[in-house]
Structure formats: C-alpha cells, structure tokens
Amino acid sequence: MRAISQDTHGTPDVLREVVVPRPVPGPGQILVAVRAAGVNPTDWKHRSGPLFLDGFPLVLGWDVSGVVESVGFGVTVFKPGDEVFGMLPYPFGVGSHAEYVTAPARAFAHKPAELDHVQAGALPLAALTAYQAIVDTAQVGPGRRVLIHAAAGGVGHLAVQIAKARGAYVIGTASAPKHAFVRSLGADEVLDYRTTDFAEAVQDVDMVLDPLSGDTRTRSLDVLRPGGTLVSLLPPTDPDEPARAAARGVRVETLLVEADHAGMNAIAALAASGALRPHIEAVFPLAEAAKAHALGETGRTTGKLVLTVDGGPAGAQTGA
C-alpha cells in the first residue's frame, strides 16, 4: 500500500510517498481502507522534531475516515463495508496517512450519512479534543460562559459549535478578518486578539479553552470566576501557575486527547443533527502531504486540512 513516510525529522520535504506492507488487523482491531485523513498541528510538530514518538521510518496521521475492509477476532460493532471515522489512539497509534490502517475497533464510530469522507476525516482529533475539554473536563452546560482562544482554528472552530450545542454563551478570539466566520459558527462575541486585551474585555467566565499556552494561558486565569476551569492543550510555562490558580479558586488542566468510542458517537450525533460541521481550508491528495504540512505551518489557516486517498496507483518509492 502507499503511505507517506519520513526517515528523519525536518521540513516538509522529508515526507515521501513509499510502498509498505498492508497491515493485518489483530484481535479487537479493524482494517480501514482510508478515504480521507485530517492533518493537524501535531502532525507537523512530530514531523519537524522529536515529541512523543521514537523511531523511523514514521508514518504520521491520527484522523481517519474510510471503509472497514476486514475485522479482527472478537470485533462485533463493525462489519466489512461499514463507513467509519475515528482517531487512532494518540499518540502511539499513529499511521493514517496511508491507504490502509489498523486500529482498535472502539476508536471508531459509524460515519454519519450527512458527512462525506473529507468532512468526516477532518473531525476526529480536533473534535474529540474540543469535546473532551468542554464536556468531559469542564462539564459545560446551559448558560455557562465559555472563552475559546483561536476560535477559527482546527480545534477552536469545532469547540465553538460544541459549546453552543451545550447551551453555553461563547466568546471567541480571532483576527478581525475571521470574525464573521466565528460568528457564523454561533459565537456570541468575538474579540480581535491583535487589538483587544481579552483579560480586560472578558470577566467571570466558567471555562477557558486555550490551545496556545504561554502568555495566553497565564492571563486566562484572570478571566475565570471562582470555581471556573482553564483547559489548555499545551504544557504550562509559568512556574507560579499552581499558586495563582489556588489563590483564585480555579481549576487548571492540561488535556492530551484520547481515543474514545463514546466521544466519537457523541460527535457523530452532533454532526448528524447539523450542530457540528468542520470547515475545510484545503484538500490535498495523499501524495501532496508535504504541501498540506507547509500550509498548516503558516498558522494562517481557518479550520482543517485534509488528505484524500483514491486508492489508485502512484509512482511511489519502495520503503522497507
């Protein structure tokens, strides 16, 4: 099968199309013929330098939407021919930037008929991150005030929709050209982070979702009401954060997304109802994964980037 592989860390040009053996599903696993796979910031971070993963060659990708090709022993929830989408177990279950991938069956859900594979392939990692932050961690419900940083980004634009579906009052930060987009997702207020100090403009929020960390994470503590929750997606940089959080009576959590069958089913239900839709910035064929990485690293994209797999032949290099 074709896959996008790298033998070293570096710029996007370390990615190359290779031919590798097609995997075989083990007990509790399914083999999925990939139709589309999202590209996320964690992909280009792992490509460019050591993070969680060790060893080469390395095939990246955690998002996947596709068709079940076969199932391993003991799998009862899917059958060959089922259309599924899900996130491979993060971080060590990596490998969806390929024609086929194996993973635990319960990392997947049935793909809603309302989504095509490109839309479904864009959702899992970013939507699970948002869902696990907003629902599982902060337990956001009706009337809660939620501040979402980078609200036009991959996680952010889905978080706005999930929070609104929970009945929250949503405030997003984004550059001015993206305000109309964020409002179209349902945000009640949008702040221009380039011209407005959110720590002065916002107060008494119940939850902050911070994908940026650094100074944004530090100052976000100041907008939370007592009992509020800050969920960050990156480690803290302020050694005084625990003391500051305790003094304010707020909770701070750093979230690492997990594969989650129940979460994927909840995301599928939101998508089927029309409450959750990914915005697709650009779509690339599998062979052009390096272009997707390069575009993503500009930091100027809105929503998600997706690779598609057509299953056709390609002039690939042969890998071990």
One Martini backbone bead per residue (centre of mass of N, CA, C, O) as a GRO file, in nm:
protein
  320
    1MET     BB    1   0.102   0.032   0.011
    2ARG     BB    2   0.046   0.360   0.051
    3ALA     BB    3   0.269   0.611   0.202
    4ILE     BB    4   0.368   0.857   0.441
    5SER     BB    5   0.714   0.915   0.493
    6GLN     BB    6   0.993   0.917   0.736
    7ASP     BB    7   1.364   0.928   0.827
    8THR     BB    8   1.334   1.225   0.944
    9HIS     BB    9   1.371   1.526   1.062
   10GLY     BB   10   1.185   1.824   0.937
   11THR     BB   11   1.082   1.938   0.671
   12PRO     BB   12   0.842   1.862   0.440
   13ASP     BB   13   1.067   1.717   0.247
   14VAL     BB   14   1.077   1.439   0.422
   15LEU     BB   15   0.834   1.361   0.272
   16ARG     BB   16   0.726   1.037   0.139
   17GLU     BB   17   0.637   0.815  -0.099
   18VAL     BB   18   0.545   0.478  -0.025
   19VAL     BB   19   0.588   0.120   0.003
   20VAL     BB   20   0.393  -0.094   0.211
   21PRO     BB   21   0.263  -0.307   0.405
   22ARG     BB   22  -0.029  -0.438   0.474
   23PRO     BB   23  -0.220  -0.452   0.729
   24VAL     BB   24  -0.330  -0.656   1.012
   25PRO     BB   25  -0.579  -0.744   1.206
   26GLY     BB   26  -0.627  -0.779   1.527
   27PRO     BB   27  -0.748  -0.816   1.810
   28GLY     BB   28  -1.000  -0.568   1.815
   29GLN     BB   29  -0.962  -0.496   1.513
   30ILE     BB   30  -0.943  -0.279   1.223
   31LEU     BB   31  -0.958  -0.248   0.871
   32VAL     BB   32  -0.892   0.056   0.690
   33ALA     BB   33  -0.999   0.226   0.414
   34VAL     BB   34  -0.876   0.514   0.318
   35ARG     BB   35  -1.025   0.838   0.224
   36ALA     BB   36  -0.956   1.025   0.483
   37ALA     BB   37  -0.716   1.273   0.636
   38GLY     BB   38  -0.616   1.458   0.871
   39VAL     BB   39  -0.433   1.765   0.947
   40ASN     BB   40  -0.226   1.847   1.222
   41PRO     BB   41  -0.013   2.004   1.427
   42THR     BB   42   0.106   1.733   1.536
   43ASP     BB   43   0.226   1.647   1.268
   44TRP     BB   44   0.439   1.881   1.223
   45LYS     BB   45   0.575   1.840   1.498
   46HIS     BB   46   0.669   1.544   1.451
   47ARG     BB   47   0.823   1.598   1.188
   48SER     BB   48   1.035   1.826   1.301
   49GLY     BB   49   1.039   1.665   1.589
   50PRO     BB   50   1.069   1.547   1.890
   51LEU     BB   51   0.818   1.395   2.103
   52PHE     BB   52   0.657   1.099   2.141
   53LEU     BB   53   0.813   0.971   1.906
   54ASP     BB   54   0.995   0.679   1.802
   55GLY     BB   55   1.136   0.629   1.518
   56PHE     BB   56   1.222   0.474   1.206
   57PRO     BB   57   0.991   0.488   1.017
   58LEU     BB   58   0.729   0.749   0.968
   59VAL     BB   59   0.374   0.749   1.006
   60LEU     BB   60   0.135   0.968   0.997
   61GLY     BB   61  -0.163   1.010   1.157
   62TRP     BB   62  -0.508   1.008   1.317
   63ASP     BB   63  -0.703   1.067   1.116
   64VAL     BB   64  -1.017   0.896   1.000
   65SER     BB   65  -1.180   0.796   0.688
   66GLY     BB   66  -1.378   0.498   0.598
   67VAL     BB   67  -1.352   0.145   0.516
   68VAL     BB   68  -1.423  -0.161   0.607
   69GLU     BB   69  -1.235  -0.449   0.528
   70SER     BB   70  -1.166  -0.578   0.820
   71VAL     BB   71  -1.177  -0.808   1.101
   72GLY     BB   72  -1.106  -0.902   1.404
   73PHE     BB   73  -1.107  -1.073   1.668
   74GLY     BB   74  -1.415  -0.985   1.846
   75VAL     BB   75  -1.565  -0.807   1.650
   76THR     BB   76  -1.908  -0.642   1.666
   77VAL     BB   77  -1.952  -0.325   1.562
   78PHE     BB   78  -1.824  -0.422   1.283
   79LYS     BB   79  -1.826  -0.440   0.921
   80PRO     BB   80  -1.773  -0.501   0.621
   81GLY     BB   81  -1.843  -0.175   0.462
   82ASP     BB   82  -1.824   0.017   0.674
   83GLU     BB   83  -1.858   0.348   0.768
   84VAL     BB   84  -1.585   0.529   0.918
   85PHE     BB   85  -1.470   0.715   1.216
   86GLY     BB   86  -1.150   0.836   1.364
   87MET     BB   87  -0.903   0.798   1.628
   88LEU     BB   88  -0.608   0.722   1.680
   89PRO     BB   89  -0.419   0.638   1.923
   90TYR     BB   90  -0.292   0.874   2.144
   91PRO     BB   91   0.021   0.867   1.994
   92PHE     BB   92   0.092   0.544   1.911
   93GLY     BB   93  -0.144   0.496   1.666
   94VAL     BB   94  -0.017   0.583   1.422
   95GLY     BB   95  -0.100   0.596   1.036
   96SER     BB   96  -0.326   0.747   0.826
   97HIS     BB   97  -0.109   0.822   0.593
   98ALA     BB   98  -0.279   0.597   0.414
   99GLU     BB   99  -0.457   0.339   0.267
  100TYR     BB  100  -0.412   0.182   0.543
  101VAL     BB  101  -0.555   0.086   0.874
  102THR     BB  102  -0.502  -0.001   1.210
  103ALA     BB  103  -0.743  -0.043   1.489
  104PRO     BB  104  -0.937  -0.006   1.730
  105ALA     BB  105  -1.267  -0.028   1.705
  106ARG     BB  106  -1.323   0.187   1.958
  107ALA     BB  107  -1.206   0.441   1.783
  108PHE     BB  108  -1.488   0.424   1.643
  109ALA     BB  109  -1.747   0.531   1.414
  110HIS     BB  110  -2.012   0.586   1.247
  111LYS     BB  111  -2.070   0.743   0.965
  112PRO     BB  112  -2.240   0.994   0.875
  113ALA     BB  113  -2.440   1.059   0.604
  114GLU     BB  114  -2.400   1.383   0.626
  115LEU     BB  115  -2.103   1.294   0.566
  116ASP     BB  116  -1.823   1.305   0.419
  117HIS     BB  117  -1.500   1.202   0.421
  118VAL     BB  118  -1.369   1.477   0.450
  119GLN     BB  119  -1.531   1.572   0.693
  120ALA     BB  120  -1.475   1.324   0.874
  121GLY     BB  121  -1.155   1.346   0.857
  122ALA     BB  122  -1.152   1.632   1.015
  123LEU     BB  123  -1.267   1.565   1.316
  124PRO     BB  124  -1.159   1.379   1.548
  125LEU     BB  125  -0.923   1.519   1.704
  126ALA     BB  126  -1.049   1.803   1.735
  127ALA     BB  127  -1.329   1.718   1.849
  128LEU     BB  128  -1.228   1.555   2.090
  129THR     BB  129  -1.079   1.780   2.225
  130ALA     BB  130  -1.323   1.964   2.265
  131TYR     BB  131  -1.508   1.762   2.412
  132GLN     BB  132  -1.314   1.687   2.650
  133ALA     BB  133  -1.304   1.978   2.754
  134ILE     BB  134  -1.612   2.070   2.771
  135VAL     BB  135  -1.750   1.804   2.883
  136ASP     BB  136  -1.557   1.619   3.057
  137THR     BB  137  -1.403   1.848   3.218
  138ALA     BB  138  -1.607   2.117   3.244
  139GLN     BB  139  -1.913   2.067   3.217
  140VAL     BB  140  -2.080   2.213   3.010
  141GLY     BB  141  -2.369   2.425   3.018
  142PRO     BB  142  -2.625   2.603   3.049
  143GLY     BB  143  -2.514   2.946   3.065
  144ARG     BB  144  -2.229   2.922   3.017
  145ARG     BB  145  -1.910   3.074   3.012
  146VAL     BB  146  -1.705   3.081   2.709
  147LEU     BB  147  -1.356   3.076   2.625
  148ILE     BB  148  -1.211   3.084   2.288
  149HIS     BB  149  -0.921   3.027   2.154
  150ALA     BB  150  -0.874   3.017   1.836
  151ALA     BB  151  -1.179   3.000   1.692
  152ALA     BB  152  -1.072   2.934   1.376
  153GLY     BB  153  -0.954   2.677   1.431
  154GLY     BB  154  -0.957   2.348   1.448
  155VAL     BB  155  -1.060   2.335   1.743
  156GLY     BB  156  -1.216   2.606   1.784
  157HIS     BB  157  -1.453   2.575   1.570
  158LEU     BB  158  -1.567   2.323   1.722
  159ALA     BB  159  -1.598   2.436   2.009
  160VAL     BB  160  -1.813   2.640   1.951
  161GLN     BB  161  -2.031   2.432   1.865
  162ILE     BB  162  -2.033   2.257   2.120
  163ALA     BB  163  -2.099   2.479   2.323
  164LYS     BB  164  -2.367   2.563   2.190
  165ALA     BB  165  -2.499   2.277   2.214
  166ARG     BB  166  -2.481   2.320   2.545
  167GLY     BB  167  -2.579   2.637   2.597
  168ALA     BB  168  -2.362   2.842   2.564
  169TYR     BB  169  -2.166   3.127   2.613
  170VAL     BB  170  -1.966   3.258   2.342
  171ILE     BB  171  -1.617   3.342   2.333
  172GLY     BB  172  -1.396   3.467   2.082
  173THR     BB  173  -1.074   3.444   1.930
  174ALA     BB  174  -0.964   3.662   1.655
  175SER     BB  175  -0.910   3.781   1.372
  176ALA     BB  176  -1.088   4.010   1.202
  177PRO     BB  177  -1.130   3.841   0.927
  178LYS     BB  178  -1.273   3.595   1.123
  179HIS     BB  179  -1.540   3.693   1.261
  180ALA     BB  180  -1.767   3.598   1.074
  181PHE     BB  181  -1.706   3.301   1.100
  182VAL     BB  182  -1.739   3.271   1.408
  183ARG     BB  183  -2.032   3.372   1.411
  184SER     BB  184  -2.142   3.142   1.219
  185LEU     BB  185  -2.099   2.923   1.459
  186GLY     BB  186  -2.232   3.105   1.730
  187ALA     BB  187  -2.096   3.330   1.844
  188ASP     BB  188  -2.151   3.604   2.063
  189GLU     BB  189  -1.840   3.675   2.072
  190VAL     BB  190  -1.563   3.877   1.925
  191LEU     BB  191  -1.208   3.900   1.949
  192ASP     BB  192  -0.927   4.097   1.884
  193TYR     BB  193  -0.607   4.000   1.967
  194ARG     BB  194  -0.452   4.254   1.837
  195THR     BB  195  -0.649   4.496   1.994
  196THR     BB  196  -0.741   4.306   2.241
  197ASP     BB  197  -0.767   4.258   2.586
  198PHE     BB  198  -0.912   3.993   2.720
  199ALA     BB  199  -0.853   4.046   3.030
  200GLU     BB  200  -1.037   4.316   3.011
  201ALA     BB  201  -1.302   4.221   2.835
  202VAL     BB  202  -1.310   3.964   3.030
  203GLN     BB  203  -1.542   3.806   3.265
  204ASP     BB  204  -1.673   3.551   3.435
  205VAL     BB  205  -1.582   3.265   3.346
  206ASP     BB  206  -1.614   2.907   3.338
  207MET     BB  207  -1.441   2.873   3.060
  208VAL     BB  208  -1.120   2.786   2.914
  209LEU     BB  209  -0.982   2.753   2.583
  210ASP     BB  210  -0.625   2.660   2.533
  211PRO     BB  211  -0.400   2.619   2.245
  212LEU     BB  212  -0.127   2.810   2.328
  213SER     BB  213  -0.029   2.922   2.582
  214GLY     BB  214   0.160   3.094   2.776
  215ASP     BB  215   0.034   3.403   2.808
  216THR     BB  216  -0.254   3.310   2.761
  217ARG     BB  217  -0.270   3.118   3.001
  218THR     BB  218  -0.194   3.313   3.226
  219ARG     BB  219  -0.429   3.532   3.166
  220SER     BB  220  -0.680   3.338   3.186
  221LEU     BB  221  -0.711   3.327   3.494
  222ASP     BB  222  -0.838   3.630   3.519
  223VAL     BB  223  -1.137   3.542   3.381
  224LEU     BB  224  -1.214   3.361   3.607
  225ARG     BB  225  -1.418   3.227   3.806
  226PRO     BB  226  -1.493   3.087   4.077
  227GLY     BB  227  -1.471   2.746   3.971
  228GLY     BB  228  -1.324   2.751   3.725
  229THR     BB  229  -1.193   2.643   3.390
  230LEU     BB  230  -0.876   2.552   3.257
  231VAL     BB  231  -0.802   2.443   2.920
  232SER     BB  232  -0.507   2.301   2.800
  233LEU     BB  233  -0.290   2.180   2.519
  234LEU     BB  234  -0.041   2.288   2.680
  235PRO     BB  235   0.208   2.347   2.862
  236PRO     BB  236   0.335   2.515   3.107
  237THR     BB  237   0.536   2.834   3.182
  238ASP     BB  238   0.434   2.895   3.479
  239PRO     BB  239   0.546   2.833   3.803
  240ASP     BB  240   0.294   3.006   3.947
  241GLU     BB  241   0.020   2.876   3.867
  242PRO     BB  242  -0.081   2.709   4.113
  243ALA     BB  243  -0.099   2.951   4.307
  244ARG     BB  244  -0.289   3.130   4.140
  245ALA     BB  245  -0.522   2.929   4.118
  246ALA     BB  246  -0.570   2.892   4.420
  247ALA     BB  247  -0.626   3.195   4.485
  248ARG     BB  248  -0.884   3.194   4.273
  249GLY     BB  249  -1.041   2.915   4.260
  250VAL     BB  250  -0.913   2.737   4.021
  251ARG     BB  251  -0.895   2.527   3.738
  252VAL     BB  252  -0.619   2.330   3.594
  253GLU     BB  253  -0.578   2.184   3.261
  254THR     BB  254  -0.405   1.929   3.073
  255LEU     BB  255  -0.474   1.811   2.747
  256LEU     BB  256  -0.488   1.472   2.621
  257VAL     BB  257  -0.598   1.312   2.376
  258GLU     BB  258  -0.848   1.047   2.335
  259ALA     BB  259  -0.958   0.767   2.254
  260ASP     BB  260  -1.332   0.750   2.180
  261HIS     BB  261  -1.626   0.600   2.134
  262ALA     BB  262  -1.831   0.784   2.277
  263GLY     BB  263  -1.728   1.050   2.158
  264MET     BB  264  -1.773   0.974   1.860
  265ASN     BB  265  -2.079   0.935   1.888
  266ALA     BB  266  -2.137   1.226   1.975
  267ILE     BB  267  -2.021   1.357   1.719
  268ALA     BB  268  -2.204   1.213   1.521
  269ALA     BB  269  -2.468   1.332   1.634
  270LEU     BB  270  -2.401   1.630   1.584
  271ALA     BB  271  -2.360   1.600   1.278
  272ALA     BB  272  -2.640   1.476   1.207
  273SER     BB  273  -2.795   1.744   1.325
  274GLY     BB  274  -2.600   2.007   1.238
  275ALA     BB  275  -2.411   2.115   1.494
  276LEU     BB  276  -2.156   1.984   1.325
  277ARG     BB  277  -1.895   2.148   1.126
  278PRO     BB  278  -1.640   2.143   0.917
  279HIS     BB  279  -1.381   2.342   0.808
  280ILE     BB  280  -1.232   2.354   0.483
  281GLU     BB  281  -0.944   2.481   0.358
  282ALA     BB  282  -0.799   2.204   0.241
  283VAL     BB  283  -0.722   1.969  -0.030
  284PHE     BB  284  -0.518   1.669  -0.057
  285PRO     BB  285  -0.339   1.449  -0.182
  286LEU     BB  286  -0.138   1.224  -0.045
  287ALA     BB  287   0.123   1.305  -0.215
  288GLU     BB  288   0.070   1.621  -0.082
  289ALA     BB  289   0.149   1.644   0.224
  290ALA     BB  290   0.366   1.867   0.226
  291LYS     BB  291   0.169   2.098   0.153
  292ALA     BB  292  -0.003   2.078   0.405
  293HIS     BB  293   0.218   2.137   0.608
  294ALA     BB  294   0.305   2.413   0.499
  295LEU     BB  295   0.031   2.549   0.538
  296GLY     BB  296  -0.008   2.496   0.842
  297GLU     BB  297   0.264   2.650   0.934
  298THR     BB  298   0.159   2.946   0.888
  299GLY     BB  299  -0.108   3.000   1.082
  300ARG     BB  300  -0.361   3.090   0.855
  301THR     BB  301  -0.572   2.892   0.897
  302THR     BB  302  -0.908   2.761   0.850
  303GLY     BB  303  -0.949   2.499   1.016
  304LYS     BB  304  -0.899   2.232   0.787
  305LEU     BB  305  -0.690   1.962   0.679
  306VAL     BB  306  -0.691   1.730   0.388
  307LEU     BB  307  -0.653   1.397   0.295
  308THR     BB  308  -0.667   1.192   0.002
  309VAL     BB  309  -0.787   0.860  -0.107
  310ASP     BB  310  -0.815   0.667  -0.419
  311GLY     BB  311  -0.640   0.387  -0.470
  312GLY     BB  312  -0.443   0.449  -0.674
  313PRO     BB  313  -0.181   0.464  -0.855
  314ALA     BB  314   0.180   0.513  -0.793
  315GLY     BB  315   0.508   0.661  -0.803
  316ALA     BB  316   0.656   0.494  -0.576
  317GLN     BB  317   0.852   0.434  -0.328
  318THR     BB  318   1.039   0.193  -0.163
  319GLY     BB  319   0.985   0.048   0.144
  320ALA     BB  320   1.044  -0.143   0.433
   0.00000   0.00000   0.00000
